[in-house]
Amino acid sequence: KSDESQQRRMSETNVPLLQQNNNHAVEEVGTVPRRLFETNPQESSNFISKLFFSWVTKLTWFGRHNRLSIEDLQPPLKQLDPKLFHDKLIENWNHYKDQSDNAIFKALAKTYRMEFFKAFLVNFFQVILEISVPFVLKAIIEFMQETKEDRKPLAFGIFLICVYLVIDLASKMLSQQGNFIQGILGAKAYTSIVAITYNKILRLSSATNKSFTQGEIINFIQVDAAKIQFLAWVFPTISRLPILLCFAIAYLIYYLGYSLLGAFGISLVLVVMNFFIAIIGQKIQKIVLARKDERMRFTTELINNIKIIKLNSWTEYFIDKVNKSRVREIAAMIWGVGMNSVNIMLMFTLGPFLILSSFGMYFGTGHTMTLGNGFAVLNVLSSLNMPIRWIPQFIGVFLQFTVSMRRIQKFLSCDEINPEIVEACCREVSEKSIAVDVNFASFTWGGKEDEKVAGKAKSGRPEVKSRKAEESKANTAINEEREPSYEDLDDAGGSTSDSDNDDKKAINVSKSIQISSLELNIQQGEFICVIGGVGSGKSSLISALLGDMIYMNEQTIDEYKDKVMDDKSRHEIIERGKAHRSIVKFGGTVSLVQQIPWIQNKTIRDNILFGLPMHEDRYNRTIHL
């Protein structure tokens, strides 16, 4: 039925279709059905439709009888465009980043203050309805217990039942609306954090990023950013718990008196235990993230140097190295799961224990209670389960959230490259038929002591260093019959990794300059090859032309030449470099083909198209070339 339905829909339009055959290969066949929705139905839905979510009925009914595809999904709302709230977060982050140590928290709060307010408002009305339930329930039971002589009219009882049903229905609807609003809020906050992190990655280079490895950055996106999604979803719900808690305590003290204090005292002890368990969980979370970063760094090192590892038969050693790192990570995670299990056990024990201890102490002291009051008190005690369960859990989640956001904030505060030093399509040099023009410029990687990443290039000509006096550590490890190390990978591969940065010794600024007094003039139409040995500065030259290195003029070099290239000096040099423009000039546009190809996790066709529309003639010419 699905195939027949699809063929019937395909006959309605003449738009080309990309369909998968039995071998899951993509080929062009037939036509594609038109979109099920031209616009998002939520935009044109009325109040009742939004209240009961009936605007999604068409999609669910269609999905019940047909196989859904990406074309069938409703287009997103315009106000949910990720660019909108990403731009707002960027604006607020730039406003607070130099004013406060909690800049990321203030930026998030200001960006989504209206969404949080809307969610708080829905939860406030819901808690008001919850507070009224015990009173209505008590009135219903008392009406049922009245004698024939004192009983009110039957219509009054029916009225009470209707009031109870309306309150319960309204509470459920507000709960679903609140969950929907908070879910969207969490998705928007998570998306904006991920977007601002990716945006930061594009503004960094090896010269400016000295603190974070590639594995850590991946964890920022996959692990740390996800904390804001859960917190944004649960935080408005938590906000109504203090109101509910205060009402419940006042109500119970009025009906149970001092009998409640003993039960609350014991419950308070359990709550304090939950709090300390949450503190321990925060510390374990830090350890888990640190070990996760370490494992990701090892894995990245292994993948980047897989050729050297295979060449020297080091596979088993480095697999064992990664496995040991993973075992240490899992050990920390087991501790975290164990503490979380204890926390959950205490949370679900508190509610029943509070009910039993409250009634036990009340009746144990010789008191009695009417059936109506008993049901009302039981309802209030049951409503306390959620505050008692969630508040300690929320404290733990909030502490983990603060740890993750501070990690992201530290990353977002890294120095950025100066894109203004490179000017493409420069009319000044283009009119002179010049393709590339650089005059007396010096560049540095920001304090790398060795020459593994960027060799020195003086007077525009890469310096070819002799390798005879410097044998590769990879071969030395084999000759000495010792186990290889990650330092062996660096020298064997002629490259460096993010983990090297932590082990570098501080050097003077003058010795950190990889390209000094570069003068380069390439005419349009010339075909240029840059030749040099490993570490002579070929890659550094390309990076300097692209603006990935830190620019230093003669005045900066003279002022800082005897200073140590530490974080403070590097930051000051980068800030001074932002005042310079158009150091590297191109007479046209610029393209770069990297040594290591970047392949998307998609089909070969998708990698060739790279997001562009499919044009068969152009596609075939591209494959032929």
N, C-alpha and C positions, 0 to 999 in steps of 0.2 A: 504494500500500500504506500510505503514511503517512496519507492522508486516511481510508481505511477503518479503520485502527487508531485514529485519533483519534475517529471517530464511534462506534466500538465502546466506547471508554473513556468517551466523553461520556454514553452511555446508562446508565452505572453509577451516576451520582449526579444530584442535582437542584440543584447549586450553580450560580448564574448565571455565565456565561462572557463575558468581553470578548474578542472575536476580531476580527482585521483582515480587511477585504475586499480586493478587487483594487486599490482606490484608496488602500489603507493607512489608511483612516479607521477609527476604533474604534467599534464598535456592539455592542449587547447581543444575542447570539444563543445559542440552545441552552443547554447546560450544560457546566460545566468538569469535566474528569476529576479524581478524587481524587488526592492526592499519592502519588507513587511510594514515598516514605519518610515514615512518620509520625515517626520518630526517626532520628538519625544512626546508620548501621550500625556505625560505628567504635566507638561506645560499648558495644555488646553483643558485639563481635567478640572471639574468643579470641586467645591468643598467636600461634598459627600464622597466623591470618588477618591479624594486624597485621604479622607478620614478612614475609609475602609480598604484602601489600596486596590480599588477595583480597576484602576488604570492599567494594571499589569495583567488583567484577566485575558486579554486578547493574545498576549504572548504565551501564557501558560496553556490556554486552550489549543493554540496552534501547535505548541510543542508536544501536546498529548497525542496528536495525530500525525505529526511530521518530525523528521529529523532536523533539528535546528542547526543552522550554520551562522557564520559571522554576519552574513548579509541580513539575517532575520532579526538580529538584535536591535533594539531601539537605540537611536543615537543618543549620546550623553547630553545632559542639560548644559546650556551655555554657561551657567554659573558654576558648573563643575569642571570647567576647562582648567587643567593643571597649571597653565601659564598664569592665570589670574592670581591664585593664592601663592604661587611661587614668587611672582613679582612683589606681592605684598610682604612676604616673609623676607625677601632680599632687602626691601626698603627698610623694614623695621630692624633687621639685623645690622645693616649699615649705620642705623641711627644709634643703636645701643652698644655696639661692639667695643667702642673705645670709652664707654661711660660706666660700665658695670661688669663685675665678675660673673654675674648671672644674666648675661646679655641674651643667650639663646632662650632662656625661660621667659624673659620680658618680651622678646620678639614674638614668640609663639602665642603668649597671652594677648598681645595687642592685635596680632593678625586674626585670631579666631575668637575675639571677645564677644562678638555678636552671636556666633554659633553656640558658644558656651552659655551665654545668657538665655538663649532660646531653650537649650536643653535644661538649664536650671529651672526655668519657668514651668516647663512641662512637668518636671519632677516635683516641684513645689505643689502644684495643683493635685498631683497624684497622692502626695503624702497627706494633704488635707482630707481627701476622700478616705484614705486608709484610717485616719484618726476618727472619722465619724462612724466607721463600721461597728465598733464595740457598743456605742450608744444605741444604734438602731437594733442590733442583735439583742441587747438587753431589753429593749422595749417590746420586741416580738415575743420573747420568752415570757416576760411578765404578762403580756396580753393573753398568752395561752394558759397561764396559771390562774387567771382570774376566775372567781366563782360566777355562777349564773346571775347572782344578784348584782354583783359589781362589774360584770363584763361589759366592755364598751361595744358599740355596734360592730357587726362583722365587717362593714366597709372600712372601719379603722384598721383592722387587722390586714385586710387586703392592701390598703394604702401603705402600711409598713412593709409588707412583702415587696410591693412595687418599688418603694424607695430603696430597699436593700438591693434589688436587682439592678436598678438604674445606677446606683453607686458602684456596684461591682462591675457592670458593663463599662461605665465611664472610666473606672480605674484601669481596666484591662486595655481599653483603647488608648488611654494616655500612656500606659506602659509600652505598647507597641510603637506608638508615635515617638516616644522618647528613645527607644532602642534604634529606630530608623534614623532619627536625627543624630544620635551619638555614633552610630555606625558610619554615617557619611562624614561626620566630623573626624573620626579616627582615620578614615581613608584619606581625607584631604590633608590632615596633619602629617601622616606618614609619607604621602606622595611629595609634599613640599620639602620635607627633610631630606628625602632621597634625591630630589631634584637639586636642592641647594648643595648637597654633597657632590653630586656629579658635576655641577657647575664649578665647584671649587677644584675638582680634579683637573678640569681642563685649563685651569689658570695656574697650575703648579708645574714644576719641572724638578729634575734631580738637583738643580742648583738651589732651589728655594725650600724643598721639602727634605729636612734632615732628621725628622723625628718619627715618621710613620712609614711602616712597610706596606707593601701591596696587600699582604694578608690582613693587616689591621684595617685598611681602608675598606676591604671587602666586608669585614665584620661590622664596620660602621653602618653599612647599607643593609646587610642581611640580619643582624642581631640588634644593634643599638637603636636603629631607627624604628624597629618594630615595637619598642617599648612605648613610644608616644601613641601608637595606634590603640593599644590596650588601655593605656591610661586615659586617653580622650574618650574612650567608650565607657569606662567605668566611673570616671571622676564625677560627672553630673549626678549619677545614681548615688554615689557616696555622700553627696552634699545634702541629701534629704534625710540621711540617717541621724544627724544630731537632733533635728526637729522631732523625728519619730522617737528617738531615745529619751528626750526630755519629757515628751508627753507620756510615754509609757511609765517612766519612773514616777511622775506625779500621780498618774492614775492608779498605779499599783500601791503606792504608799497610802493613798486615800482609802483603798479598800482592804489592803493587807496590813497596813500599819507597820510597826517595827519588826514584824516577822520577816519582812522582805530584806532587812539590812543584813542579816546573817547570810542569806543566800547570795546577795550581791557582793558581800565581802569575799566569799569563796570564789565567786565568778570573777571578781576583780583580780584575784591571784592568778587565775588561768589566763586572763587577758594580758596581765603583765608578762607571764611566761611567753605568750604569743609575741609580745612586743620584742622581747630579747631574742627570741628565735628569728624574728624578722631582721634584727640587727646582724645576727650571725649569718643569716642568708645573704645580706648585702656584702659582707666580707667574702663569703664564698663566691658570690657573683663576680667580684673583682678578680679572684684567682682564676675562675673559669674563663673569663674574657682574656686574661693575660696568657693563659696556656693555650687558648684557642688561637690567639695571635701568633704564638710561637709555632704551633703546628702548621698554620697557614704559611708562615714564613719558610719553614723547612720544605713544605710541599712546593711552594713557588720556586725556591732555589733548585729543587730537584728537576722540575719541569723545564725551567729555563736552561739548565745545563745537562739535559738528558743525553745529548750527543757525547759529551766528555765522559759521562758516567758509563754509557754503553761501551765507549772506546776502551776504557781502562778496566772494564768488568767490575765496577764498584756497585752494581745494582743491589746486591743483597745487603751490603753495609748501609746504604742510604735508605733502603726500605725499612731496615731494622731501626734506623734513626727516627724515621717518621712514625713508625709503629710505637716506639717508646714515648714519643711526644704525645701520640693519641691516647696511650694508656694513662699518662699523667693527666690529660684533659678529662678522660672518662672518670678517673678517680675523684677529681674535684666535682664533677657533675653528679656522681653518686652521693657525695656528701650533701650537695645542694638538694637533690631529690629526697634524700632521707630527712633533712630538716623540714622540707616542704611537706612531707608526709606527716611528720609529727604536728606541724602547724595545722594541717587540714583535720587531723584527728581531734585536736583540741577544739577547733572551731565547731565541728559537728557534735562534739560532746557537750559544749556549753549550753545550747538551747534546751535539750531534754533535762540536763542537770538543773538548770535554773527553774524549770517548771516543777520538777519533783521536789527540789529543796524548798521552794516557795510554799507550795501547798502543804508539804510535810511539816514545816515549822509552824504554819498558820493553824492547821488543825491539831498539831501536837500540843499547842498551848491552850487548847480548849475552846477555840473559836468555832463559829458556824457561819455558813454562807448560803444565801439563796441560790436557786438554780440559775436565775438570770445573771446575777453577779458573777457566779462561777464561770458561766460561758463567756461573759465579757472579759473577765480576768484572764481566762485561758487564751482567748483571742489576742489580747494585748501581749501576753507572754510569748505566744507564737510569733507575733510580729517583731519581737526582739531578736529572734534568731538571726535575721539578716544583718542588723547592725553589729551584733556580737561577732558574727562570722567574718563580715567584710572589713570592718575597721582595722583589725590587726593585719589582715591580708593586704589591705590597701596600703598600709604603712610600709610593708615589705616591698610591694610593687613600686611605690613612690620612691623609696630609697634606691632601688635598682634603676629606676628611670633617671634619677639625678646623676648616678654614676655614668650612665650611657650618654646623657646629654652633655655632661662636662667633657667627656671624651670627644664628642662631635664638636663641641665649642672650641676645644683646643686645636682640633684639626682645621676648623674654619678660620681660626686666627693665624694660620701660617702665612708667611709672606708669599706674595704672588709675583709672577713674572710681569715685566713691563711690556705690554703689547705695542706701545707707542714707539719703541725704538726701531721697529720694522715698518716701512712704508711700501706697500705694493701699489702698482700702477702709478708710479710717481711721474708726473709730467716733466719735471725738470730733467731727469735722466733719460726719459723716453724720447724727448726731442733731440737728444744727443746720440740716439741709437745705442744707448748703454743698457745692458740687461741687469747687471748687478754692480753696485757702487758702494764701497766701504772705505772710509778715510780715517786712518790712524785711530783704531778702536782696540780696546783691550777687554777681554772677557775672562770670567772665572766661574768654576763650578761651585764656589762657595766654601772652600776649605778641604778639599780632598787631598790627602797627603801624598798618596802614591800617584802613579801615572797610568793606572789601569783603565780608567774611563776616558780621561781626556788628556792627551799629551799636549805639550806646549808647541805653539806655532808662532813663530816670530817673523815679522816683516811680511806677513801674508803667505809664508811658505812653510808647510808642515815639516817639522824636524824629525828625521829618521834616526831613531835611537838604535844603537847596537844591542843585540840580544845575546851576544856571546858571553858576556860576563854575568848574565842573569838567566840561569836555567829554570825551566818551568817547574813549579812545585809539584805538578801532577806527575812528571817523570821522576822527580826526586823521591816522591812517596813510594813509587814502585821499586826504585833501586834500593831504597833503605828498608824495603819489606815492612812498612808500617801502614797503619790504617789511614785512608784519605780523610781530609777535612774539608769544610766549606771554603777555607782559604785556598786550598788546592784547586777548587773549581774556578775561583776567580782568576787565578793566574793562567790556568790551563785554557780557559775560554776567552781570555782577553777582555773580560767584562766584569762588571761589579754588580753587586746586589744592594738592596736596601739595608740588609743587615750589616754591611760594612760600616755604615755611618756611625754606629755606636762605638766602634773600636778604633776610630781614627784619633790620632793625637793632634792636639792643636798646633797649628803652624802659623807663621807670619803671613800677613795679607800679600806681601810681595812675592812669596813663594807659592801662593795658591793660584796665581794667574796662569791659566793654561794657554791663552792666546794673547800675545802682547803686540801692541802697535800694528794691528792688522791693516794692510792697504790692499784692496782688491778691486779690480776694474775689469768687468767682462762685457765685451761688446755683444750686441744682438746678433744672433746667427752663429756664434762661436760654440763649438762642442768642447767642453772642458773635462779633463780627467784629473783628479787629485790623487797622487800616488805617494805612499809612505808606508813604513813598517807599522807593526802593531803598537799602539800607544803613541803614535806620532802626532795625533790630533786631527785625523780626517773626519771622524764623527763629530768632534767638537767644533770643527769649522762649519759643518752643516747645521749643528745645533745653534751656533752663534748667529748664522744667517737667518734662522727661523725665529730667533728671539728667546730661545730656551735657556740661555746662559745669562749671568749677571754682568751688565755692562759697567765698566769703570773708566772714567776719563783720567787724564794726567793729574788733575788737581786732587782727585780722590785717592789715586795711587800714592802721591807724595804725602798726603795727610795720614794715610792708614798703613803705609808700607812697613812700619816697625811694630804695628799692633798685631795682637793675636786674632786670627780669624775664628772668633767664637760666635755664639748666637747673637750677642749684642752688636758686634762689629758687622756681622752679615746683615742684620736688620737695618742698621744705619746706612750701609752701602746700598742696599736695595732701595731704601727710601730716597737717597740722594739721586739714584739712577732714574727715578720716576720723573725727574725734572727735564730729562733729555728726550728728544724726539728725533725720529728719522735718522738714526745712526746707520741703519742698513736700508738702502734704497733699491727697489726693483723697478725696472721699466715696464713690467707687465704683471700678470698674475703669477702665483707660486704654487707648485705642486710638489709632493714628496712621495716617493715610493720607499717604504721601509725595508730593512733587511729581513725583519721577521713579519710575515703577513698576518693581518688581523682577519680571522675567519669568523663569521657569525654562525650561531647554532641554528642554521637553516639549510634549505636545499641549495644546490649549486646555482640554480637559476636565481634564487633570491639573493645570493651573494654577488652575482654578476649585476643584477638590476639595482641592488643597494637602495631600495625604496622608490626607485623610479618606475613609471608606468611601462607596461610591456609593449614594445614595438617590434614585431617579428623581423622585419628587414634589418633594422639596426642591431637587434640581438644576434642575428646570424652573422652579420659583418664582424661584430665584436668577437664571437667565437672563432671565426676564421682568422682574425688577426692574432 
